[in-house]
Amino acid sequence: MLDRTIPFYNTILRCDNYQCKDVVLPKGFSIVPYKSGYEKAWAELEYSIGDFESLEEAESYFISTYLQNRSLLNNILFLLNEDNLIVGSCIAWQDRRKESIVSSLHWLVVDEEYHGRGLGKALCYATMNIFKEQKNLPVYIHTQPWSWKAIFLYLSIGFKLQKTDTFSHYENEYHKAMTALKRVVTSKQFELLQEQSES
């Protein structure tokens, strides 16, 4: 479970260069685009990790945010297990940045029962491959210190922490986020965070 006692600060990452990578999944797993009804499973996933107060709120958010843009529905990816049950998701989306539109990776989530099997990385690769194939770089991510494990995943595939840059409506809180991260990661990990930060 995510440690939500870690303070929430808007943490922004950006990836300017990315080369498509092979998506490797355990036997029986697959990644598929959105199908009607998948919003219910997405809501269950996000509610289970505490991102929404209720299943209804999560499902309503998905419908109002993603189902209104039919042209991007194939960019909403779902991870299926051996029984074709949804156990993860990640979204290749778009947001505003000042007067322009930029790419943004949304809501990487994997059911906690399936952590530690490389599934989050596979979903990330599949989502980033969409951006690359559609020639939609750079890609932004908004996250927070309690998702510090995911931050290291993002860094490993080419993202950099942004000291000042931001997108959508987010206020970049880099320095507060780094203070919070320093309390929960090792000194070596914190050095990596500093090295992978850019103005």
Secondary structure, DSSP 4 states (H G I P E B T S, - for coil): ---TTSPP--EEEEE-----------TT-EEEE--TTHHHHHHHHHHHTTSSSSHHHHHHHHHHHHTT-GGGGGGEEEEE-TTS-EEEEEEEEEEEETTEEEEEEEEEEE-GGGTTSSHHHHHHHHHHHHHHHTT--SEEEEE-GGGHHHHHHHHHTT-EEESS---TTPPP-HHHHHHHHHTTS-HHHHHHHHHTEE-
